[in-house]
Amino acid sequence: MTRVIQTRRRCSGLHVAQMMLLLTERGYTDEALAEAVGLGAGAVAHWRRQMRRMTKVSPNIYIEGWANDSRGRPFTPVYRWGDGVDIERNGQSVTPAQRMRDLRASRKGGVA
């Protein structure tokens, strides 16, 4: 059985330094950052998650904004290195629980 590795290279100290430098200049998605440093998106996402978990590191990686996906919806986070707070994504104004209550009420013949 052959093991398939999703990344082109392992993440080295040079890659980490490049990612940190690029993220201080401007915001990147995982895919754009992977393309810029020559790693796979999975390796970049793993590194980013590890850095975000480290609470003692300041400055840290934060969500600067939201990029549109292929359907034009703002679902892809844009990360940046620095002292910032995560920007919340505009979501639906109705929670999933409320939508389910409305659906059940409409099926019973009640008013939603």
C-alpha positions in Angstrom: 0.0 0.0 0.0 1.4 3.4 -1.0 1.0 6.4 1.4 -0.1 9.6 -0.3 1.3 12.8 1.2 -0.9 15.9 0.4 2.0 18.4 0.6 4.8 18.9 -1.8 7.4 19.5 1.0 7.6 19.3 4.8 7.2 22.6 6.6 10.7 23.8 7.6 11.9 26.8 9.6 12.4 28.7 6.3 8.8 28.1 5.4 7.6 29.3 8.8 9.7 32.5 8.4 8.3 33.1 4.9 4.7 32.6 6.1 5.2 34.9 9.0 6.8 37.6 6.8 4.0 37.3 4.2 1.3 37.4 6.8 2.7 40.6 8.3 2.6 42.4 4.9 -1.0 41.5 4.1 -3.8 39.0 4.7 -3.8 35.6 3.0 -6.1 32.6 2.7 -4.6 29.2 3.4 -4.6 28.4 -0.3 -2.9 31.7 -1.3 -0.3 31.3 1.4 0.4 27.7 0.4 1.0 28.8 -3.2 3.3 31.7 -2.1 5.6 29.5 0.0 5.4 26.3 -2.0 3.6 24.0 0.5 0.3 22.2 0.4 -2.8 23.9 1.8 -3.1 21.2 4.4 0.4 21.9 5.7 -0.3 25.6 5.9 -3.6 25.1 7.6 -2.0 22.8 10.2 0.7 25.3 10.9 -1.8 28.1 11.2 -4.0 26.1 13.6 -0.9 25.4 15.7 0.1 29.0 15.8 -3.5 30.2 16.7 -3.5 27.7 19.6 -0.4 29.2 21.1 -1.9 31.9 23.3 1.4 33.1 24.7 2.6 34.2 21.2 2.1 37.8 20.6 1.4 39.0 18.0 -0.7 36.1 16.7 -2.7 35.1 13.6 -6.1 36.6 13.4 -8.9 36.7 10.9 -8.7 40.0 9.0 -11.7 39.5 6.8 -13.6 37.0 4.7 -13.0 36.2 1.0 -15.8 35.0 -1.3 -15.9 31.4 -2.2 -16.6 30.1 -5.8 -20.3 30.9 -5.3 -19.7 34.4 -4.1 -20.4 33.8 -0.4 -18.0 35.2 2.2 -16.9 31.8 3.7 -13.1 31.8 3.2 -11.2 33.4 6.1 -8.3 35.8 5.3 -5.6 35.5 8.0 -3.0 38.1 9.1 -0.2 38.1 11.5 -0.3 40.9 14.1 -2.2 42.3 17.1 -5.8 42.1 16.0 -9.0 40.4 16.8 -11.0 38.0 14.6 -13.7 39.6 12.5 -16.9 37.8 12.8 -18.5 36.5 9.6 -21.9 37.8 8.7 -24.1 34.8 9.1 -27.7 34.1 8.9 -29.9 36.2 11.2 -32.0 33.2 12.1 -30.4 30.4 14.0 -30.7 26.7 12.9 -32.8 26.0 16.0 -35.2 28.8 15.1 -35.5 27.6 11.5 -36.4 24.1 12.8 -39.0 25.5 15.2 -40.6 27.5 12.3 -40.6 24.4 10.1 -42.2 22.3 12.7 -44.8 24.9 13.4 -45.6 25.3 9.7 -46.0 21.6 9.3 -48.5 21.5 12.2 -50.5 24.3 10.5 -49.4 27.0 13.0 -48.0 30.4 12.3 -44.3 30.5 12.1 
